[in-house]
Amino acid sequence: MTPPPKTATDPAVLQWHLNASGDGTPGEAAPAGATPQAGATLTEGTPPAPAGAPAGADVEAGADAEAGSGNPAGGGEAAVPLRRNRDFSLLWGGAGLSLLAGRATAVAYPLTVLWLTGSPGDAGLVGTALLLPQLLVQLPGGALVDRWDRRRIMLGAGLGQALVAGAVAALLLSGHVWLWALLAAAFVEGTLGVLHQLAERAAVPAVVPAEQLPAALTGNEARTRGAAIAGQPLGSGLVALGASLPYVAALVGQLASVALLFGVRGKLQTERTGPRPDLLADVKEGLVWMWRQHFLRAVMAAVAVSNLLFQGLNLAVMTGIQENGGSQFEIGLVLSLSGAGGLVGAISGGWWATRFSLRTLVLGGLAVWTALMVPVAVLRDPFALGALFAASGYVGGVFNVAGGVFMVRVAPDRMRGRANSLAMLVGGGAMAAGPVAAGFALEAYGPARTVLGLSAAMGLTALAALLSPALRRNPLEA
């Protein structure tokens, strides 16, 4: 494969990006974390970078030369088809089971508190505790994933999540439920989930050859969306049957995930030579790398704000359905339809990305999100709400196509964990403030006025993106 130009300002960079891949299938991680990374097809060809894919002014390239370096198909031999790649299949399945368990408990934590206490504020607190590691753990977690054995990180995180789920189930079965204990459990669960996700994303290029990365990452996106679609109604439905059941199911799922990951062979990262800098220096290097990517930073900021607003919207919908006598399963239905819309958006994202610039997609998507939020203030029917959430998820799936390809192409293996952690920090870390802020707003103003406030904030975000100078200067479009 032709190596990429040294920097994004190289005159050959645009031609390389257009020739490096095929139909807009994603790379390893979405730039903004609004939704999981998305892909267009499950074909094993290499897709073209979408028109308008973001880039920074002084970005180090060269990930293609390193991607897949640990794959046994190297050395000139024909690559094993992805469906017969044992290590990728085990990694895909193990991480998928962990994701499914995490999705189920993510909706179960706030629902458990909401139904036990009747307080949206307390439910928002536990939701924030679950998401807070996205803000606090990403930077050191990314550096640790680049320093430590990635397989051991995934195994340790999976076992830890199983222990937390078991402890919460035992607490609920005992009948003695303390809010502080659920807050602590949610925070630990979120921390281990961040480490597991970072390690798995960074490990994928070590088990597949470079030409199969787009297909592998598209399969990962389908898995992530599928886990969201199945996990949310699974968690809410099990809560309706018994408060402890989602955590018992998560315990079983995490142990099954660990069993699969034990079978992955070989090293999941390249060896770092020379003296190892301290952890703070590693974090600083990653920050400098991201800071040089001006266009990407602007996109990430816009989607980070939208992530925060959607977390508030989710809690507002939960509260509105509960106040109207709805069930936990109806809430899970609405949220799962959002995941289904995201999956369709991921599949069709390549079509959009090859026809519109990333700036156009961002501005149009923010405007569509604003329009879709407003009716949520008055609707309570779960199918109508599900349709709106499915459309919102579709937009999120389209967003991630361009950024995913860009990230996997531009981040070298030695700092892939930090690159992913920074993208997840900006996009996912902002979500941590969403549930607690929305919880107090819901108690003070009620669901309808809270949703209208969220819609206004989304509209202002769209206007700020339209006026942003950084979003007008995509180096790939120069």
N, C-alpha and C positions, 0 to 999 in steps of 0.2 A: 504493500500500500504506500502511496506517495506520502512522505512525511509532511506535516503541516509547516507553514512558515513560522519563523521564530516568534514574531509578535503580530498582534492584530493590526498594527500600522504598516506592516509589510505590504507592498503593492499587490503581492500575489495572494493575500489572505482571502479576498472575496472569491476568487476562482477556486481556491482550495476548499472553502466551505461549501461551495456549490457542487464540487465534485466528490467531496468526502463521504457523502451519504445520500440516501435515496428518497424517501417520501415523507419525511418529517417525523419519523419514529423517534421517541425520546432518548435522551441520554440518561445518565445515572441519577440525577436529582434535579428537581425543578428549581428555578432560580429564586422563587419567591415563596415557596412553601404554602401557597394558598390552599392547594389541594395536593394530593399525591401526584407524582410525576405521571405523565400520560403518554400514550403511544398510538400509532395509527394502525399498524397491522401486525400480524404475527409471522410475517414472512421473514426469511433469513437473509435477505439481501441487505445491503448497506444503503440507508436512505439519504437524500440530499438535505442539507441543512435548510430549514424553512426560511423563506424570505423574511428579512427583518430580524433574524436571530440576534440577540444582544451580544455585545462584545465590549471589552474595555480598551482603553487606549494603550496600556502597556502590559498586556496580558501575556504571561508565559504559556506557550503552547507545547505540544509534544506528548499529549496523553496517548495518542494513537500508538506511538512507539512502545509505550509501556503497557497499554491495555492488553490483557490476556497473556501477559508474559509467563504466568504460572500455569497456563493451560497445557495439558499433555499433548495436544495436537500440534504444538509448535515444531520447529526444526524442519520445516519443509513437508511434513506429512499432511495428508488430507485431513481436514478437520472432521471430527465426529459430529453427526447431525445433532442439533441441540436437544431434540427429544430423546436421544440416546446417551446424552452426557450425564453420567451417573452423579458426579459431584454437583453439577448445577441443579439437577432434579432434587437432590437431597437438600441443598441450600434453599431452593425455591420452596419446597414443601415445608421444611422446618420453620423458615421465616414466616411462611403463610399461616401456619397454625398459631404461631405466636401473635401475629397480627390479628387473627380472628379472635383469639382470647382477649387481646387488648381492646379491640373494638367493642366487644360485649361488655367488658367491665367499664369502659369509658362512658357508656350510656347508663350502666347500672348504678354507678356511684351517685350521681346527682338524683336519679330517680329514687334510689333507696332512701336518701335523706329527705327528699321532697315528700314522699309518702309516709315516712315515719314521723316527721316533724311538722309538715305542712308549711314550712318556711322556704320561700324562694331564695331568701338571703343565705340561709345555711346551705341550700343546694348549690348556690353560686360559689360559696366558699370552697366546698369540696371539689367542684369542677375546676376552680382555679388552682387548688392544690395539685390536681392531676396534671394540669398544663404548665404549672410553674417551672418544672425542670426544662421545658422548652426554652425558657429564658435564662435559667441559671446554670444549666449543665452542658449546653451545647458547645461552648468554646473549649472548656477543659476536656469534655468528652471527645470532641474531634481530634484534639492533640493526643489523647490516650489511645484512640483507635489507630493512629499513625505510629504509635510507639510500641504498643502491646500486641500480643497474638490475638488476631481478630476472632479466631475460632473460640478461644478460651473466653473472650469477652461475651460472645453470644451464648455459650454454654452457662457461664456464671450468671448472666442476666436472666436467662430462661429459668434456671433453678431458683433464683431470687424471686422472680415474679410468681412462681408456683407457691413458694412459701408465703408470700404476702396474701395471695388469693386464699390459701388455706386458713391463714390467721383471721381474715375478714369473715370467712364462712363460719368459723368456730365462734367468733364474737357474736354474729347475728343469731346463730343457733342457741347461744347461751341466754339470749334475751337481754343482755346488758350491753347496750349500744351507747358509746360515748363519741361525741362529735370529734373530739381531739384525736381519738384513735383512728377514725375514718380519714381525717385530714392527713395524719402521718402515713397511713397505708397508701392513700392516693398519691402522696408525694413520692414515696419510695417506688411505687409502681411506675409512675411517670419517669423517674430517673432511670430505672433499669430499661424501660422501653426505649428511651432515647439512645442509650448505649447500644442496645441490641440493633436498632434500626441503622445507626451510623456504621456499625461494624459490618452489617450485611450489605449495605449499599456499596461500601468500599471494597468488599470482597468479591463482588460479581466479576469484575474484569480479570480476576486471578483464575477463574474456573472456566472461562469461555474465550475463544480466540477473538481478536479484534473485529473481524468481519461479521461475527455473530452477536456483537454487543447490542446493536439496535433491536434485534429479535429478542434477545434475553431481557433487555430492559422494558420492552413492550410487554413481554410476558409478566414481568414483575408488576407493571402498572395494572394489568388485568387482574392479577392476584390481589393487589391492594384495593382496587375498586370492589372486587368480589367480596373481600373481607369486610368492607364497609357495608355493602348491601346485605350480607348475611348476618354480620355481627350486631348491628343495631337492633333489628327486630328480635334477634336471639337474646340479647341482653335484656331488652324491655319485656319480652314475653316471659323469660324466666323469672324476672322480678315479680311479675303478676302471679306466677305460680308459687313462689316462695322467695323471700328476700335473700336467702343464702345461695340459691341455685346458680346464679350467674358466676359466682366465685368458685363454686365446686366445679363447674364446667371449665372455667379458666385454669384451675389447677390441673385438670386432666389434659387440657390442650397444651399447656406449657411443658408438661412432662413429655408428651408425645413429640413436641418440637425439639426438645433436648435429645431425645432418642435418635431422631433423624439427623440432627447436626453432628452427632458423634461419628457418623459415617463419612463425612466430608474429608477427603484426603488432601495431602500436600499443604504447602504454605499459602496463606491467603493474602500475602503482601510481599513486596520486594524487601530485601535486606537493606537496612541503612548502614552505610559505611562511614568511617571517621568518627570523631568525637560527637557524642549526642548532646545537643543543647538542652538547657533546662526547659521545663514545661512552659514557663512564661515566655521564653524566646520562641518556642514553637507556636504558641498562640499569637504572638506579635507578628510572626512571619505570615500566618494566615490572614490576619487583619490587613496587613499591607497589600497582600495579593488581591483581596476583595476591594480595597479602597481605590485601586487603580481602575476599576471597571465602572465608569460613571453611569453609562446607560443602564447597565444591569442593576446598579444600586437604586436608580430611580424607579425601575419596574418593581423591584423588591419592596420598596417603601410603599408604593401604591397598593400592592396586594397584601402587605402586612396589615395595613389599616382595614382593608376589606375582611381579612381573617378575623380581626378583633370584632368587627361589627356582626359577622355571621355567628360568632359564638354567642353574642347577646341575643341574636334573632332565634337561635335554637332554644335557648332557655325561655324566651318569651313565648314561643310556640308551645313548649311543654306546659308552661303555666296557664296559657289560654285554654288549652285542651282540658287540663285538669279542672279549671274553674267552670267549664261547661259540661262537666260530668263524663269526660272522655276517659279512656283507659290507657295504660302504659303501652299496650300493643299498638294503639293508634299512633302514639308518638313514634314508636319504632318504625311504623309503616311510612310516616312522613320522611323520617331521616334516611330510611333505606332507599326511597325513591330518589332522594338527592344523590346517593351513591350510584344508582342506576343511570341517572342523567350524566354523571361524571364519566361513567364507563363509555357511554355512547359518544360523549364529547372527545374522549381519548381516541376512540377509533376513527372519528372523522377529523381529528385535529390536524392531520397532515394536509387535508384538502384546504382548510382555512389558512394554514401557515404558509403554504406555497403560493397563495393568491393575495395575501394581505401582509403588510408590515407588522412587526410586533407592536409598534406604537398604535397602529390602528386597532389591533386586537385588544390592547389594554384599554384604550379610550372607549371603544365600543362596548367592551365587556363591563366596564364600570357603569356606563349608562344603562345597559340592560339590567344589571343588578339593582340599580336604583329603582327602575320601573317595576321590577318584580317584587321588591320589598314592600312597596306601598300597600298592595291589596292584603298582605298578611295581617295588617292592623284590624281588618274587619272580618276576615274569613276564619271559620272554625271547623269546616268540614275537612276531614283528614285527606280525602282524595283531591280536593281542590288545592289544599296546602301542599300535598305531595307533588302535584303538577308544577306548582311554582318552584318548589325546591328542586325538582328534576331539571327544570330549565336553568336554574342557577348552577347546579352541578355540571350541566353541559358546558356552560361558559368556563368554569374552572378547569374542566378536562382539556378544552381547546388551548387555554393559556399555557399549559405545561409542556406542550410539544416542543416549541422552539427552545425554551430554556433548558429542557432536559438534554437535548443533543449538544447544546453549547457547553453545558457544565462537564459532561463526560469527555468531550473533546479537549477541553482546555485545562483540566486539572490533572497534573501528573500524579502518579500513584503515591509518591511519598507524602503528598499533602491532600490526598483525596478525602480523607476523613475530615480535615479542617475545612475544605471547600464545602462539603455537604453540611457540616455543622453550622457554618456561617449562613448558608442559605436557609436552613431550618430555623436558625436563631431569629433571623429577621422576620421570616414569615410565620413560623410557629410560636416564637416567643411572645409576639404581640397578642396571641390568642389568650394568654394567661390572664390578662386583665379583663377580658370580655365577660366571663360568667359572673364575677363578683360585682362588676360595675352594673351589669344588667340586672342582677338580683336585687340590688338596692333600688335601682330605678323602677323595677316592677312593683316593689312594695310601696314605693312612694306615688307612682303615677298610673300603675296598671298596665296590662299588656298592650292595649291599643295605642296609647300615647307614647309608650316606650318604643314600639315598632316605628311610629312616625318619626321619632327622633333619630332612630338608627337610619331610616331612609334619607333624612336630611343630611346626616353625616356622610353617607355614601355619595350623595349628589355633590357635596363639597369636595370629596376626594376625587371624583371625576373631573371637576372643574380645575382643581390643583394640578392634576396630571396633564390636562389640556394646556395649561399655561407653563408647565415645567420646561425650562431651557434644556435640561439634560435629556429629556425624552425626544427632543428634536434633533439630536446629534448622534444617531446610531452609526458607528464607524463602518459597519458593513454596507450601509446605504450610501456612503459618501462616494 
